[in-house]
Amino acid sequence: MTPDEFIRICEAIYGAGWQSKLARDLVREPRTIRRWKSGESPIPRAVVEWLKYKRG
């Protein structure tokens, strides 16, 4: 999943303030979410699958 796809899916699921909501749901530090968003760190496969499931 590219950072752009990640952002698009997360915005669709959570709406405004999606980064903090996602961090809370995944029990991750907000900095980790920012790294995924920027492409600095790869998004774990389990997270990608969970987001696809949650999106429906």
Contacts in CASP RR format, 6 or more apart in sequence:
PFRMAT RR
TARGET T0000
AUTHOR 0000-0000-0000
METHOD contacts of the structure
MODEL  1
MTPDEFIRICEAIYGAGWQSKLARDLVREPRTIRRWKSGESPIPRAVVEW
LKYKRG
1 9 0 8 1.000
1 43 0 8 1.000
1 48 0 8 1.000
1 51 0 8 1.000
3 36 0 8 1.000
3 37 0 8 1.000
3 38 0 8 1.000
3 39 0 8 1.000
6 36 0 8 1.000
6 37 0 8 1.000
6 43 0 8 1.000
6 51 0 8 1.000
7 37 0 8 1.000
9 51 0 8 1.000
9 52 0 8 1.000
9 55 0 8 1.000
10 18 0 8 1.000
10 19 0 8 1.000
10 22 0 8 1.000
10 51 0 8 1.000
11 18 0 8 1.000
12 55 0 8 1.000
13 51 0 8 1.000
13 54 0 8 1.000
13 55 0 8 1.000
14 21 0 8 1.000
14 22 0 8 1.000
15 21 0 8 1.000
19 30 0 8 1.000
19 33 0 8 1.000
19 34 0 8 1.000
19 37 0 8 1.000
20 30 0 8 1.000
22 28 0 8 1.000
22 33 0 8 1.000
23 29 0 8 1.000
23 30 0 8 1.000
23 32 0 8 1.000
23 33 0 8 1.000
26 33 0 8 1.000
26 47 0 8 1.000
26 50 0 8 1.000
32 41 0 8 1.000
34 40 0 8 1.000
35 41 0 8 1.000
36 42 0 8 1.000
36 43 0 8 1.000
36 47 0 8 1.000
END
